[in-house]
Amino acid sequence: MAGPTDTVTLTEAPALTPLLLRGALRSPFRRPAPDAAFPRTRLLLPGLRVDLVRLAAYERVCGFPTGEPDLPVTYPHVLGFPLAMRLMSGRDFPLPLPGLVHTSIEIVRRGVLPADAAYDLSVRVEGLAEHRRGTEATVVTGLRLGGDVVWESRSTYLARHGSAATGRSPRPPVRRTEPQDGPHGAPPRLPEAGPAGTGRAGETPAEQAGKVLAGQPGEAPAEQAGKVPAGGGGLPPATTAEWRLGGDVGRRYGAASGDRNPIHLHPLTARLFGFPRAVAHGMWTVARCLAAHGTPDATEVRARFRAPVLLPGTVAYEADGTGRFTLRGPDGRLHVSGEVRPPPGARRNPGGSPRRGDSRTARHS
Protein backbone atom coordinates (compact mmCIF):
# COMPACT_ATOMS: atom_id res chain seq x y z
CA MET A 1 0.00 0.00 0.00
CA ALA A 2 1.15 3.53 -0.73
CA GLY A 3 2.42 5.50 2.24
CA PRO A 4 0.41 8.39 3.69
CA THR A 5 2.67 11.01 2.13
CA ASP A 6 3.03 9.54 -1.35
CA THR A 7 2.27 11.95 -4.18
CA VAL A 8 1.55 10.96 -7.77
CA THR A 9 2.04 13.82 -10.23
CA LEU A 10 -0.20 13.85 -13.29
CA THR A 11 0.42 15.62 -16.59
CA GLU A 12 -3.27 16.02 -17.46
CA ALA A 13 -6.69 15.46 -15.94
CA PRO A 14 -8.00 11.92 -16.52
CA ALA A 15 -11.12 11.32 -18.61
CA LEU A 16 -14.19 10.79 -16.44
CA THR A 17 -16.17 8.22 -18.43
CA PRO A 18 -13.55 5.41 -18.32
CA LEU A 19 -13.11 6.01 -14.59
CA LEU A 20 -16.84 5.72 -13.91
CA LEU A 21 -16.99 2.49 -15.91
CA ARG A 22 -13.94 1.09 -14.14
CA GLY A 23 -15.40 1.94 -10.75
CA ALA A 24 -18.73 0.32 -11.63
CA LEU A 25 -17.03 -2.90 -12.77
CA ARG A 26 -14.97 -3.15 -9.58
CA SER A 27 -17.82 -2.32 -7.21
CA PRO A 28 -19.18 -5.89 -6.73
CA PHE A 29 -15.83 -6.91 -5.24
CA ARG A 30 -15.67 -4.15 -2.65
CA ARG A 31 -16.45 -4.57 1.03
CA PRO A 32 -17.22 -1.19 2.62
CA ALA A 33 -16.30 -0.72 6.26
CA PRO A 34 -15.17 2.29 8.31
CA ASP A 35 -11.93 0.54 9.29
CA ALA A 36 -11.10 -0.61 5.75
CA ALA A 37 -7.87 0.39 4.06
CA PHE A 38 -8.18 3.36 1.72
CA PRO A 39 -5.84 5.01 -0.82
CA ARG A 40 -3.14 7.12 0.84
CA THR A 41 -1.91 8.59 -2.42
CA ARG A 42 -2.24 12.30 -3.07
CA LEU A 43 -2.83 13.14 -6.72
CA LEU A 44 -1.22 16.37 -7.94
CA LEU A 45 -1.86 18.17 -11.22
CA PRO A 46 0.55 21.14 -11.42
CA GLY A 47 0.28 24.14 -13.72
CA LEU A 48 -3.43 23.65 -14.39
CA ARG A 49 -5.05 26.33 -16.51
CA VAL A 50 -8.80 26.79 -16.83
CA ASP A 51 -10.56 26.26 -20.15
CA LEU A 52 -12.35 29.60 -20.44
CA VAL A 53 -14.91 28.27 -22.93
CA ARG A 54 -16.01 25.52 -20.56
CA LEU A 55 -15.92 28.00 -17.68
CA ALA A 56 -18.34 30.29 -19.52
CA ALA A 57 -20.69 27.35 -20.18
CA TYR A 58 -20.55 26.45 -16.49
CA GLU A 59 -21.30 30.03 -15.46
CA ARG A 60 -24.29 30.20 -17.78
CA VAL A 61 -25.93 26.97 -16.62
CA CYS A 62 -25.34 27.76 -12.94
CA GLY A 63 -26.47 31.39 -13.14
CA PHE A 64 -23.14 33.08 -12.42
CA PRO A 65 -22.33 36.21 -14.44
CA THR A 66 -20.09 35.36 -17.38
CA GLY A 67 -16.81 37.07 -18.26
CA GLU A 68 -15.79 37.78 -14.68
CA PRO A 69 -12.00 37.82 -14.03
CA ASP A 70 -12.24 35.28 -11.18
CA LEU A 71 -13.60 31.76 -10.80
CA PRO A 72 -16.97 30.97 -9.16
CA VAL A 73 -16.53 29.61 -5.66
CA THR A 74 -17.70 26.12 -6.70
CA TYR A 75 -15.70 25.76 -9.93
CA PRO A 76 -12.55 24.19 -8.42
CA HIS A 77 -14.70 21.21 -7.47
CA VAL A 78 -15.32 20.64 -11.18
CA LEU A 79 -11.57 20.81 -11.82
CA GLY A 80 -10.83 18.28 -9.09
CA PHE A 81 -13.65 15.83 -9.76
CA PRO A 82 -11.74 13.74 -12.37
CA LEU A 83 -8.86 13.29 -9.92
CA ALA A 84 -11.29 12.29 -7.18
CA MET A 85 -12.84 9.72 -9.52
CA ARG A 86 -9.40 8.28 -10.28
CA LEU A 87 -8.87 7.66 -6.58
CA MET A 88 -12.38 6.33 -5.92
CA SER A 89 -12.34 4.02 -8.93
CA GLY A 90 -8.99 2.51 -7.94
CA ARG A 91 -8.54 -0.99 -6.53
CA ASP A 92 -7.66 0.31 -3.08
CA PHE A 93 -10.83 2.38 -2.55
CA PRO A 94 -13.23 0.27 -0.45
CA LEU A 95 -16.59 1.88 -1.28
CA PRO A 96 -18.61 0.88 -4.37
CA LEU A 97 -19.29 3.71 -6.81
CA PRO A 98 -22.84 2.72 -7.84
CA GLY A 99 -25.10 4.06 -5.09
CA LEU A 100 -22.43 6.32 -3.58
CA VAL A 101 -24.18 9.46 -2.32
CA HIS A 102 -22.58 12.90 -2.16
CA THR A 103 -23.90 14.02 1.24
CA SER A 104 -22.09 17.29 1.95
CA ILE A 105 -19.44 19.77 0.86
CA GLU A 106 -17.46 22.33 2.82
CA ILE A 107 -15.46 24.98 0.94
CA VAL A 108 -12.95 27.53 2.19
CA ARG A 109 -11.86 30.23 -0.28
CA ARG A 110 -9.18 32.62 0.95
CA GLY A 111 -9.55 35.23 -1.77
CA VAL A 112 -10.35 35.76 -5.41
CA LEU A 113 -9.25 33.03 -7.83
CA PRO A 114 -8.07 34.57 -11.12
CA ALA A 115 -9.53 32.68 -14.06
CA ASP A 116 -6.32 33.06 -16.10
CA ALA A 117 -3.89 31.84 -13.41
CA ALA A 118 -1.98 28.55 -13.34
CA TYR A 119 -2.89 26.44 -10.30
CA ASP A 120 -1.56 23.34 -8.61
CA LEU A 121 -4.53 21.03 -8.03
CA SER A 122 -4.43 18.20 -5.51
CA VAL A 123 -6.95 15.57 -4.38
CA ARG A 124 -6.72 12.92 -1.67
CA VAL A 125 -8.93 10.71 0.45
CA GLU A 126 -8.76 12.09 3.98
CA GLY A 127 -10.38 9.17 5.77
CA LEU A 128 -13.36 6.92 6.44
CA ALA A 129 -16.00 7.26 9.12
CA GLU A 130 -18.78 5.05 10.39
CA HIS A 131 -22.22 6.43 9.56
CA ARG A 132 -25.49 5.20 11.00
CA ARG A 133 -26.39 3.98 7.50
CA GLY A 134 -23.01 2.75 6.32
CA THR A 135 -19.53 4.15 5.71
CA GLU A 136 -18.65 7.69 4.72
CA ALA A 137 -15.49 8.79 2.91
CA THR A 138 -14.08 12.32 2.99
CA VAL A 139 -12.33 13.59 -0.13
CA VAL A 140 -10.20 16.74 0.07
CA THR A 141 -9.53 18.93 -2.97
CA GLY A 142 -7.00 21.75 -2.77
CA LEU A 143 -5.95 24.55 -5.08
CA ARG A 144 -2.61 26.32 -4.67
CA LEU A 145 -1.45 29.53 -6.29
CA GLY A 146 2.17 30.56 -5.87
CA GLY A 147 2.62 27.89 -3.22
CA ASP A 148 -0.29 29.09 -1.06
CA VAL A 149 -3.52 27.18 -0.51
CA VAL A 150 -6.19 29.52 -1.90
CA TRP A 151 -9.15 27.12 -2.04
CA GLU A 152 -9.96 23.84 -0.32
CA SER A 153 -13.01 21.62 -0.09
CA ARG A 154 -14.11 18.55 1.81
CA SER A 155 -16.77 16.37 0.24
CA THR A 156 -18.35 13.43 2.04
CA TYR A 157 -19.61 10.40 0.12
CA LEU A 158 -21.81 7.77 1.78
CA ALA A 159 -21.95 4.08 0.89
CA ARG A 160 -25.05 2.58 2.46
CA HIS A 161 -24.81 -0.88 3.97
CA GLY A 162 -26.08 -2.73 6.99
CA SER A 163 -24.18 -3.92 10.01
CA ALA A 164 -23.66 -7.23 8.22
CA ALA A 165 -21.14 -5.50 5.97
CA THR A 166 -18.97 -4.70 8.97
CA GLY A 167 -19.86 -7.81 10.97
CA ARG A 168 -20.70 -5.84 14.12
CA SER A 169 -23.34 -3.60 15.63
CA PRO A 170 -23.35 0.16 15.03
CA ARG A 171 -21.09 2.24 17.28
CA PRO A 172 -20.30 5.94 17.64
CA PRO A 173 -18.58 7.37 14.56
CA VAL A 174 -14.78 7.08 14.44
CA ARG A 175 -13.02 9.02 11.70
CA ARG A 176 -9.69 7.97 10.25
CA THR A 177 -7.89 10.88 8.72
CA GLU A 178 -4.77 11.88 6.88
CA PRO A 179 -2.88 15.18 7.42
CA GLN A 180 -4.45 18.20 5.74
CA ASP A 181 -3.03 20.03 2.74
CA GLY A 182 -3.54 23.47 4.24
CA PRO A 183 -2.49 25.05 7.53
CA HIS A 184 -6.02 25.59 8.78
CA GLY A 185 -8.26 23.14 10.58
CA ALA A 186 -11.21 21.45 8.95
CA PRO A 187 -14.38 23.57 8.91
CA PRO A 188 -16.99 22.50 11.45
CA ARG A 189 -19.33 19.85 10.15
CA LEU A 190 -22.97 20.70 9.61
CA PRO A 191 -25.37 19.06 12.04
CA GLU A 192 -27.65 16.27 10.96
CA ALA A 193 -30.93 17.28 9.40
CA GLY A 194 -34.09 17.85 11.39
CA PRO A 195 -36.95 15.47 12.09
CA ALA A 196 -38.16 12.78 9.75
CA GLY A 197 -39.99 14.00 6.69
CA THR A 198 -37.57 16.79 5.84
CA GLY A 199 -36.00 14.70 3.11
CA ARG A 200 -32.45 14.60 4.43
CA ALA A 201 -29.86 12.35 2.81
CA GLY A 202 -29.93 10.02 5.79
CA GLU A 203 -33.62 9.22 5.38
CA THR A 204 -34.70 6.21 3.44
CA PRO A 205 -36.86 7.96 0.79
CA ALA A 206 -34.27 10.62 0.10
CA GLU A 207 -31.32 8.28 -0.12
CA GLN A 208 -33.20 5.75 -2.19
CA ALA A 209 -33.95 8.51 -4.66
CA GLY A 210 -30.51 10.03 -4.23
CA LYS A 211 -28.35 7.06 -5.19
CA VAL A 212 -25.91 8.04 -7.88
CA LEU A 213 -22.87 6.64 -9.58
CA ALA A 214 -20.15 8.44 -7.61
CA GLY A 215 -22.42 11.40 -7.67
CA GLN A 216 -24.80 13.76 -6.07
CA PRO A 217 -28.43 13.77 -5.08
CA GLY A 218 -30.54 16.82 -5.48
CA GLU A 219 -30.15 20.16 -7.21
CA ALA A 220 -32.05 22.96 -8.52
CA PRO A 221 -32.39 26.76 -9.09
CA ALA A 222 -32.99 29.43 -11.66
CA GLU A 223 -35.41 32.26 -11.25
CA GLN A 224 -35.86 35.23 -8.99
CA ALA A 225 -38.98 36.22 -7.13
CA GLY A 226 -39.38 38.68 -4.27
CA LYS A 227 -36.90 40.28 -1.87
CA VAL A 228 -37.51 41.19 1.74
CA PRO A 229 -35.07 43.77 3.17
CA ALA A 230 -32.98 42.22 5.92
CA GLY A 231 -29.45 41.34 6.82
CA GLY A 232 -27.13 44.32 6.52
CA GLY A 233 -23.46 44.23 7.35
CA GLY A 234 -22.58 43.30 3.77
CA LEU A 235 -24.95 40.33 3.66
CA PRO A 236 -27.54 39.91 0.91
CA PRO A 237 -31.16 40.64 1.80
CA ALA A 238 -33.58 37.93 2.79
CA THR A 239 -34.79 36.33 -0.42
CA THR A 240 -37.41 33.90 -1.58
CA ALA A 241 -37.67 32.66 -5.15
CA GLU A 242 -39.46 29.99 -7.14
CA TRP A 243 -37.29 28.37 -9.79
CA ARG A 244 -38.70 26.35 -12.66
CA LEU A 245 -36.13 23.88 -13.94
CA GLY A 246 -36.05 22.59 -17.49
CA GLY A 247 -35.52 18.97 -18.38
CA ASP A 248 -32.19 19.80 -20.04
CA VAL A 249 -30.45 21.17 -16.94
CA GLY A 250 -28.62 17.90 -16.34
CA ARG A 251 -27.40 17.69 -19.93
CA ARG A 252 -26.24 21.31 -19.90
CA TYR A 253 -24.41 20.95 -16.62
CA GLY A 254 -22.95 17.61 -17.70
CA ALA A 255 -21.55 19.20 -20.87
CA ALA A 256 -20.01 22.06 -18.89
CA SER A 257 -18.64 20.00 -16.00
CA GLY A 258 -17.78 16.73 -17.74
CA ASP A 259 -19.98 14.75 -15.33
CA ARG A 260 -22.21 12.87 -17.77
CA ASN A 261 -23.64 10.39 -15.31
CA PRO A 262 -26.64 8.84 -17.13
CA ILE A 263 -29.05 9.54 -14.27
CA HIS A 264 -28.71 13.26 -15.03
CA LEU A 265 -29.07 13.17 -18.80
CA HIS A 266 -32.41 11.73 -19.90
CA PRO A 267 -35.52 10.05 -18.42
CA LEU A 268 -34.75 6.82 -20.27
CA THR A 269 -31.23 6.48 -18.88
CA ALA A 270 -32.38 7.64 -15.43
CA ARG A 271 -35.01 4.86 -15.35
CA LEU A 272 -32.25 2.28 -15.73
CA PHE A 273 -31.14 3.33 -12.23
CA GLY A 274 -34.64 3.49 -10.72
CA PHE A 275 -35.49 7.15 -11.22
CA PRO A 276 -38.79 8.20 -12.83
CA ARG A 277 -37.10 11.17 -14.48
CA ALA A 278 -33.61 12.66 -14.83
CA VAL A 279 -32.03 13.92 -11.61
CA ALA A 280 -30.22 17.26 -11.38
CA HIS A 281 -26.56 17.21 -10.35
CA GLY A 282 -26.10 17.91 -6.64
CA MET A 283 -23.21 20.31 -7.19
CA TRP A 284 -25.31 22.26 -9.67
CA THR A 285 -27.79 22.83 -6.86
CA VAL A 286 -25.22 24.39 -4.59
CA ALA A 287 -23.64 26.41 -7.39
CA ARG A 288 -27.01 27.80 -8.45
CA CYS A 289 -27.93 28.71 -4.87
CA LEU A 290 -24.59 30.48 -4.40
CA ALA A 291 -25.00 32.33 -7.70
CA ALA A 292 -28.23 33.75 -6.29
CA HIS A 293 -26.87 34.28 -2.78
CA GLY A 294 -23.43 35.75 -3.50
CA THR A 295 -20.18 35.05 -1.63
CA PRO A 296 -17.45 37.37 -0.28
CA ASP A 297 -13.91 37.10 -1.65
CA ALA A 298 -12.78 35.18 1.44
CA THR A 299 -15.54 32.84 2.48
CA GLU A 300 -16.55 29.50 3.90
CA VAL A 301 -19.45 27.58 2.37
CA ARG A 302 -21.07 24.56 3.98
CA ALA A 303 -23.89 22.63 2.33
CA ARG A 304 -25.69 19.33 2.77
CA PHE A 305 -27.56 17.45 0.07
CA ARG A 306 -30.82 16.22 1.56
CA ALA A 307 -32.91 14.87 -1.34
CA PRO A 308 -32.69 14.82 -5.15
CA VAL A 309 -34.51 17.13 -7.53
CA LEU A 310 -36.23 15.50 -10.50
CA LEU A 311 -36.19 17.26 -13.86
CA PRO A 312 -38.16 19.09 -15.02
CA GLY A 313 -39.42 20.48 -11.73
CA THR A 314 -40.04 23.47 -9.51
CA VAL A 315 -38.16 24.38 -6.34
CA ALA A 316 -38.21 27.23 -3.83
CA TYR A 317 -34.96 28.97 -2.90
CA GLU A 318 -34.82 30.82 0.42
CA ALA A 319 -32.04 32.90 1.98
CA ASP A 320 -32.61 34.41 5.42
CA GLY A 321 -30.18 37.32 5.16
CA THR A 322 -27.76 35.87 7.72
CA GLY A 323 -25.88 33.58 5.35
CA ARG A 324 -28.17 30.56 5.54
CA PHE A 325 -30.04 29.24 2.51
CA THR A 326 -32.29 26.32 1.64
CA LEU A 327 -33.83 24.71 -1.41
CA ARG A 328 -37.20 22.99 -1.09
CA GLY A 329 -39.71 21.24 -3.30
CA PRO A 330 -43.35 22.29 -3.78
CA ASP A 331 -44.34 19.91 -0.97
CA GLY A 332 -41.82 21.48 1.42
CA ARG A 333 -39.28 18.67 1.16
CA LEU A 334 -35.79 19.93 1.91
CA HIS A 335 -33.36 19.33 -0.97
CA VAL A 336 -30.35 21.43 0.06
CA SER A 337 -29.39 23.37 3.17
CA GLY A 338 -26.33 25.56 3.42
CA GLU A 339 -24.55 28.52 4.92
CA VAL A 340 -22.12 31.21 3.75
CA ARG A 341 -19.92 32.73 6.43
CA PRO A 342 -16.42 34.16 7.02
CA PRO A 343 -13.59 31.63 6.78
CA PRO A 344 -11.92 30.27 9.96
CA GLY A 345 -9.99 32.99 11.76
CA ALA A 346 -11.51 35.84 9.73
CA ARG A 347 -13.70 38.63 11.04
CA ARG A 348 -16.84 39.70 9.27
CA ASN A 349 -16.22 42.90 7.31
CA PRO A 350 -19.19 45.26 7.92
CA GLY A 351 -18.46 47.04 4.66
CA GLY A 352 -17.92 43.91 2.60
CA SER A 353 -20.18 42.81 -0.18
CA PRO A 354 -20.92 39.44 -1.76
CA ARG A 355 -19.32 38.40 -5.04
CA ARG A 356 -20.22 36.10 -7.91
CA GLY A 357 -23.91 36.89 -8.11
CA ASP A 358 -26.65 38.23 -5.90
CA SER A 359 -30.36 38.79 -6.28
CA ARG A 360 -29.70 41.19 -9.16
CA THR A 361 -27.56 38.78 -11.15
CA ALA A 362 -29.51 35.54 -10.61
CA ARG A 363 -30.67 34.03 -13.89
CA HIS A 364 -33.30 31.70 -15.23
CA SER A 365 -32.31 28.10 -15.94
C-alpha positions, 0 to 999 in steps of 0.5 A: 500500500502507498504511504500516507505522504506519497504523491503521484504527479499527473500531466493532465486530468484523466477522462471521467467516463472510463473512470466511472466504468472502471469503478462500476465494474470493480464495485461488486468486489468491494467490502465497505467498512469504516476501518477498511484500508483506503488510498493514501496517495495524493494526486497532484496536477501542477500548472493547471489552466482553466478552459475559459470556454467551458468555464463560460458554459458552467457560469451560464448553466449555474447562473453566475455572471459570465466574463468575470475575471475570477472563478466561481466559488464552486468551480474548483470542485469541477476541476478536481472531480476527475482526480477524485474519480481516479482515486475512488475508482482505484482498486484500493478504494473500499466503497462501491461507486454505484449508489455512492451518495454525495452528502455534503461539501465544505469549501474555504476560499481565501480570496479571489481566484483569477480565471487566467492563473496557473494552479496546482490542483491536488486531491486525496482521500482524507479518511473513512468514518462510520455512519449510521447507514453505512460508511462515509469517505471524505475527499479533500480537494486543494488549489494552490497559487504561488505555493499558497492554498487559496481554495480547499473543499471537503466532500463526504460520500456515503456508501449505504450498507447494513451492520452485516457489511462490517460484521458488528453492531453500530457504534459511535462514529470514528473518523480515520484521517490523513494530514491536511493540505492546508495550515487551517483546521477542517471547517466545522461539520454541519449538524444532521438534518431535522426530524423525519420528513424533511428529506435529508440524505440520511432518510430512506426515501431521500437516499433511495432517490438520491443514489448516484454513480459516484455522484450527487443527489438533489439540485435545482435553481434558476429564477428570482422572485421577491426580496424582503429587506434584511441582513445588513453588514454586507450580507444579501437581503432575505430572499425567496424565489421559485425556480422552474427547472427545465428537463435539459439542466442535467445535460447542460451541466454535464456538458459544462462539468464533464460529469455525464452520469446517465441519471442526469441526462435523460428520463430513459437512462435515469429509469435504468437506475430506478429514477422516474425522471432525470435527476439534477446534479447535486453540485449544480444545486449548490452552485445555483444557490450560491450564484443567487446568494453571493459570496465574499472574496474570502468565504466558507461555504457549507452545504448538505444534500438532503434529497434529489430534484427531479427534472423538469421540476419546480423548487423554492430557494430561500435565503434568510439574510444571515448567510443561511439558505435552503432549497425545497420542493413544492411539498416542502421537502428539503433538498439542500441546506447551506450557509455562507460565512467568514472563513476560519480565523476571519472577522466579518467585514461590515463594509464587505459585499458578496461576489459572484452573483446576488439577487440582481444577477440571478438568472433563469435556468 
